């Protein structure tokens, strides 16, 4: 009986969405692809796009995986993190291995916190850390270390942190 009720509830939700489409004042959003958005400079090529975040200025931050490009495309790989304004104009790009931190093997999540810091996580087998940067790409801190997770009770390392969120009232970092 519980499965039948769940199935009926699901069908009613789908029906409500379908019936609302196309009607003036309906709350169902309509999306249209804009093939010209964003403007990507330097003939750069994106790998798999892992995450997208919007900051307080409505800038769009795209975290992509350059390592997923084919051998022929790697020479045109865009940096891992790109910033665009709301209209899709390129602002800046940065990311990848650097001095003082361990860049993820597989980029996974990007988050811009209420104070404007950029948080990046990875989901590679040894991605046991998160990174914090300024919007300009200056390294601020790293929590955890590559390949060092000792499981759920480990208080020094993470295990494939997918994404982050800062709760503004307490400035607490939540990691998925």
C-alpha positions as CSV (number, residue, x, y, z in Angstrom):
1,X,0.0,0.0,0.0
2,X,2.8,2.4,0.8
3,X,4.4,1.8,-2.6
4,X,1.1,2.6,-4.3
5,X,0.6,5.8,-2.3
6,X,4.2,6.9,-3.2
7,X,3.6,6.1,-6.9
8,X,0.3,8.1,-6.9
9,X,2.0,11.1,-5.2
10,X,4.8,11.0,-7.7
11,X,2.3,10.9,-10.6
12,X,0.4,13.9,-9.1
13,X,3.6,15.9,-8.8
14,X,4.5,15.1,-12.5
15,X,1.0,16.0,-13.6
16,X,1.2,19.3,-11.7
17,X,4.4,20.3,-13.4
18,X,3.2,19.3,-16.9
19,X,-0.1,21.1,-16.4
20,X,1.7,24.3,-15.3
21,X,4.0,24.4,-18.3
22,X,3.3,27.2,-20.8
23,X,0.6,28.9,-18.8
24,X,1.0,32.5,-17.9
25,X,1.8,32.9,-14.2
26,X,2.8,29.3,-13.8
27,X,5.7,28.7,-11.5
28,X,7.4,26.1,-13.7
29,X,10.6,27.7,-15.1
30,X,11.4,27.5,-18.8
31,X,15.0,27.3,-19.7
32,X,16.6,27.9,-23.1
33,X,20.2,27.1,-24.0
34,X,22.3,30.1,-25.0
35,X,25.1,28.7,-27.2
36,X,27.0,32.0,-26.9
37,X,27.3,31.8,-23.1
38,X,30.0,32.0,-21.8
39,X,32.7,33.7,-23.8
40,X,35.8,31.4,-23.3
41,X,39.1,33.1,-24.2
42,X,42.3,31.8,-25.7
43,X,40.6,29.0,-27.6
44,X,40.5,27.1,-24.3
45,X,38.7,23.8,-24.0
46,X,36.7,22.6,-21.0
47,X,37.0,19.1,-19.6
48,X,34.2,17.7,-17.6
49,X,32.4,20.5,-15.6
50,X,32.3,19.3,-12.0
51,X,30.7,22.2,-10.2
52,X,29.3,25.7,-10.7
53,X,28.8,28.4,-8.0
54,X,27.3,31.9,-8.0
55,X,28.9,34.6,-5.8
56,X,27.3,37.6,-4.2
57,X,28.0,39.7,-7.3
58,X,26.2,37.2,-9.5
59,X,29.4,36.0,-11.0
60,X,29.5,32.4,-12.2
61,X,32.4,30.2,-11.1
62,X,33.0,27.1,-13.2
63,X,35.2,24.3,-11.8
64,X,36.2,21.9,-14.6
65,X,38.5,18.9,-14.9
66,X,41.3,19.6,-17.4
67,X,42.7,16.0,-16.9
68,X,39.5,14.6,-18.6
69,X,40.4,16.1,-22.0
70,X,41.8,13.8,-24.7
71,X,45.5,14.0,-25.5
72,X,44.8,16.1,-28.6
73,X,42.8,18.7,-26.5
74,X,45.1,18.9,-23.5
75,X,47.2,21.7,-25.0
76,X,44.1,23.9,-25.1
77,X,42.9,23.0,-21.6
78,X,41.4,25.9,-19.6
79,X,42.6,26.3,-16.0
80,X,40.5,24.4,-13.5
81,X,38.5,27.4,-12.2
82,X,37.0,30.1,-14.4
83,X,35.0,33.2,-13.4
84,X,32.4,34.9,-15.6
85,X,30.0,37.8,-15.0
86,X,26.3,37.2,-15.3
87,X,26.4,38.1,-19.0
88,X,29.0,35.4,-19.6
89,X,32.0,37.7,-20.1
90,X,35.3,36.1,-18.9
91,X,36.7,37.7,-15.7
92,X,39.6,35.4,-14.7
93,X,40.9,31.8,-14.4
94,X,43.2,30.1,-12.1
95,X,43.8,26.8,-10.2
96,X,45.8,23.7,-10.4
97,X,48.9,22.5,-8.5
98,X,50.8,25.3,-6.7
99,X,53.1,26.2,-3.8
100,X,52.0,25.3,-0.3
101,X,48.9,23.2,-1.1
102,X,47.9,19.9,-2.7
103,X,45.5,20.4,-5.6
104,X,42.8,17.6,-5.9
105,X,43.4,14.8,-8.4
106,X,39.7,15.1,-9.5
107,X,38.1,18.5,-9.0
108,X,34.6,18.2,-7.6
109,X,33.1,21.1,-5.8
110,X,33.4,24.9,-5.7
111,X,31.7,27.2,-3.2
112,X,32.0,30.9,-2.7
113,X,31.4,31.7,1.0
114,X,29.6,34.8,2.3
115,X,33.0,36.5,2.9
116,X,34.1,35.9,-0.7
117,X,36.5,33.0,-0.1
118,X,36.6,30.2,-2.7
119,X,36.5,26.6,-1.4
120,X,37.5,23.6,-3.6
121,X,37.1,19.9,-2.9
122,X,38.0,16.8,-4.9
123,X,36.6,13.3,-5.2
124,X,39.7,11.4,-6.4
125,X,40.7,8.3,-4.5
126,X,43.3,10.2,-2.5
127,X,41.5,13.6,-2.3
128,X,41.3,13.9,1.5
129,X,41.4,17.7,1.8
130,X,39.7,20.9,0.9
131,X,41.3,24.2,-0.2
132,X,40.5,27.8,0.6
133,X,41.5,30.7,-1.7
134,X,40.8,34.3,-2.2
135,X,38.8,35.2,-5.3
136,X,42.0,36.2,-6.9
137,X,43.4,32.7,-6.4
138,X,45.7,33.4,-3.5
139,X,46.0,30.2,-1.3
140,X,44.6,30.7,2.2
141,X,44.5,27.3,3.9
142,X,44.2,23.5,3.4
143,X,42.2,21.2,5.6
144,X,43.4,17.6,5.4
145,X,46.1,15.9,3.3
146,X,46.2,13.9,0.1
147,X,46.1,10.1,0.7
148,X,46.0,10.5,4.5
149,X,42.4,9.7,5.5
150,X,42.0,7.1,8.3
151,X,38.2,6.9,8.0
152,X,35.2,8.5,9.7
153,X,36.9,9.0,13.0
154,X,39.9,10.9,11.5
155,X,39.9,14.4,12.9
156,X,42.8,15.7,10.7
157,X,41.8,14.5,7.2
158,X,38.7,14.3,5.1
159,X,37.7,11.6,2.6
160,X,36.8,12.7,-0.9
161,X,35.1,15.9,0.2
162,X,32.5,16.7,-2.5
163,X,31.4,20.2,-1.5
164,X,31.4,22.8,1.2
165,X,29.1,25.4,2.8
166,X,29.7,28.1,5.4
167,X,26.9,28.8,7.8
168,X,27.1,32.6,8.0
169,X,25.6,33.0,11.5
170,X,28.3,30.9,13.2
171,X,31.0,31.0,10.4
172,X,31.0,27.1,10.6
173,X,32.2,25.1,7.6
174,X,30.0,22.2,6.6
175,X,31.7,19.6,4.4
176,X,29.8,17.0,2.3
